[in-house]
């Protein structure tokens, strides 16, 4: 799904209905803003080019 076809409000309504939760009207603009921002951050990560030879680490070592 490209960024220009993402309908945050439709997505919010569908997921809220699927999870059986109510979003108060006063909170809806903030929830939509957060959802849009989260998608933008995810797109930046997903669009980061990685070569086919990259493999995930098998063990996390801080």
C-alpha positions in Angstrom: 0.0 0.0 0.0 1.5 3.3 -1.0 1.4 6.2 1.3 -1.0 8.2 -0.8 -3.7 5.5 -0.7 -3.6 5.0 3.1 -6.9 6.1 4.6 -6.0 6.5 8.3 -9.5 7.3 9.4 -11.0 4.2 7.6 -8.2 2.1 9.1 -8.9 3.4 12.6 -12.6 2.8 12.3 -12.1 -0.8 11.0 -9.5 -1.8 13.6 -11.5 -0.2 16.5 -14.5 -2.2 15.4 -12.5 -5.4 15.0 -11.1 -5.0 18.5 -14.4 -3.9 19.9 -13.1 -0.6 21.4 -14.6 2.8 21.3 -12.5 5.9 20.4 -13.9 9.0 22.2 -14.6 11.8 19.7 -12.3 14.1 21.6 -9.4 11.6 21.3 -9.9 10.7 17.6 -7.7 13.5 16.1 -4.8 12.6 18.4 -5.2 8.9 17.7 -5.3 9.6 13.9 -2.2 11.8 14.2 -0.4 9.1 16.1 -1.4 6.5 13.5 -0.3 8.6 10.6 3.1 9.3 12.3 3.6 5.7 13.2 3.0 4.7 9.5 5.5 7.3 8.3 8.1 5.9 10.7 7.4 2.4 9.6 7.6 3.4 5.9 11.1 4.9 6.5 12.3 1.6 8.0 10.6 -0.6 5.3 12.1 1.6 2.5 15.6 1.3 3.8 17.6 -0.7 1.3 19.3 -3.9 2.4 21.3 -6.2 0.2 20.1 -9.8 -0.2 23.2 -11.0 1.7 22.1 -9.5 5.0 21.0 -11.9 7.6 19.4 -11.2 11.0 21.6 -11.7 14.1 20.9 -15.1 15.7 21.7 -13.8 19.3 21.1 -10.4 20.7 24.2 -9.0 22.4 23.8 -5.5 23.9 
